[in-house]
Amino acid sequence: MRWSLLGFALIACKGGGGSDSSSTAPPLDFANVVRPMLADNCARCHGVSGLGAGLNFTDYDTVKQWAEVMIDRIDSGTMPPPLADPDCHPYEDDDLAKVDPTLSDTLQAWIDAGMPEGDMDHAPEIHVRTPKELTRQDLVLKTAAPMAPHFVDGNEYRCFLIDDDVPEDTWIAGVQFLSDHPQIAHHALLFVDPDGGSERYITEQASKSWTCPSVFPDPGWMQLHAWAPSGGAVEFPDGMGIKVTAHSQIILQMHYYQGTDKTLKDQPGYAFKLEDSASRELFYLPFGPDNFRIPAGDPSYTATENLPMSYLYGLSFDLFGVMPHMHFLGSGYDFHVDNADGSQTCIARSEDYDFSTQPTYWFQTPITIPGTSTLSVSCTWDNSESNPHQTNDPPVDVTWGENTQQEMCFALMYASLHG
């Protein structure tokens, strides 16, 4: 989905008489006009990858079936899916939040023309912007065996020991979540157990897994990464990495939810880009409010948590990326820094959160959080009956919790000590 404006304008003849401009305009068909526009605007998700509900919008029959729905989604603003406001702080690929303003009208004109396919054998080459992947995969760790989730009230939290002994000190320079069936994955968390011994938790030997008691199953574990729907690879700048010490163990926690009636066996894992050393150490810092109650029927309830940097010994940090995380009732968020001089530095914000779109936003330039400042994380939820993503009928009070029917508010940040 590259949301750049295409140079498509002349379909009908300009002027009259001897003008031959119409002979150079592409015919309004799928092969010459519609498919290139959809490749540029939609196929990053709705392409051969199948990420977007398994729909391939470079395929004529699929687009013919879904064209009117596509127009409705574009005109209603639900497509493209909402992303963080790039005016807050520029991030990589922040143009993905935009769509060609002529796309909806072009689709409608094509429908009115009878949805001609055109000559696919001589169709122009298309360019699809694919989700980010690691530039190289030095290590791939997956669960020991596939398994089907054991759902209780539509949810399961399962931990997998995917590496029981890291042989030597290692620097992780990039991560990418891997899953056979992302449609049943609510989130994935990657942990390091620096002390080892996590095999004592295993209850299912074939998959080396056990039921996790909570989001952070062991207080001694260090978090490395979080994935949620639409998340791609995260690759750190040159010279930066997260250190994993020798003889650590690596644990993958999956939150599965019953997003399909089918029984699916999943074998998730992670791919890693590794380096022998790093000049700057990164840390993964989750932060946000957890003591809130969202009243039933409230269309706009906000909770905020503030972290004075004085609590962290007045240390200053450089922030390189953030992943906002809520559940289905989430409607917006505001992460910023309150500076000592009264000014604010915006980190990430949106008034249109969507659970299905939760990338890690990697900043074009890092944000410094001074040791004299305060980090503020706010989330807003819509717990009204009119929310199309409402998970309770009728609405009930909702508190912090891990289940899909409960709520969270996290700013999941990659940061390093300043300097």
WOFENZI-V838511 format. One record per helix or strand of 2 or more residues. SS is the DSSP state (2 for helix, 1 for strand). FROM is the first residue (numbers start at 0). TO is the last residue. If there is no record, write none. Layout:
ss->SS from->FROM to->TO
ss->SS from->FROM to->TO
This chain:
ss->2 from->20 to->22
ss->2 from->29 to->40
ss->2 from->59 to->75
ss->2 from->93 to->96
ss->2 from->102 to->111
ss->2 from->119 to->121
ss->1 from->138 to->141
ss->1 from->146 to->147
ss->1 from->154 to->162
ss->1 from->169 to->177
ss->2 from->181 to->183
ss->1 from->184 to->192
ss->2 from->197 to->200
ss->1 from->208 to->210
ss->1 from->220 to->227
ss->1 from->233 to->234
ss->1 from->239 to->243
ss->1 from->248 to->256
ss->1 from->264 to->265
ss->1 from->268 to->274
ss->1 from->279 to->280
ss->1 from->282 to->286
ss->1 from->292 to->293
ss->1 from->300 to->307
ss->2 from->308 to->311
ss->1 from->316 to->324
ss->1 from->329 to->337
ss->1 from->343 to->349
ss->1 from->360 to->368
ss->1 from->373 to->380
ss->1 from->397 to->399
ss->1 from->409 to->416
